[in-house]
């Protein structure tokens, strides 16, 4: 397992990590984001999507549960689906919505509140744990598959410099 842990002093550090993480993405990747409300999950995702080439507004899919974005990764068009499962009533609701079909070798799926769809949600390649700590955030990234570990191996990030 590849592992990365750091403290980010401000929101700009979270955004920079998202931008750096965007440079490591590969089609087929599934990323889980864990953290309390306000921990920075959407901030990280927004920065990742903008760094990957999305130029429009990135909204939190709190009510729609999923928002698709088209970006370019390694010279090819890739769809990134940002899921926010906070309002999901049950794992069956995830299945009934047909969301599982988006988890494939062509799409990048970023999932906030993945525990709401356990056990029907496909396993992550990367798990991101965010927590509020003082004025900043503690963040931990875990590579849980070969592809996830390869992404974290490519991650070049020096926080708070």
Order of alpha helices (4+ residues) and beta strands (2+ residues): beta-alpha-beta-alpha-beta-beta-alpha-beta-beta-beta-alpha
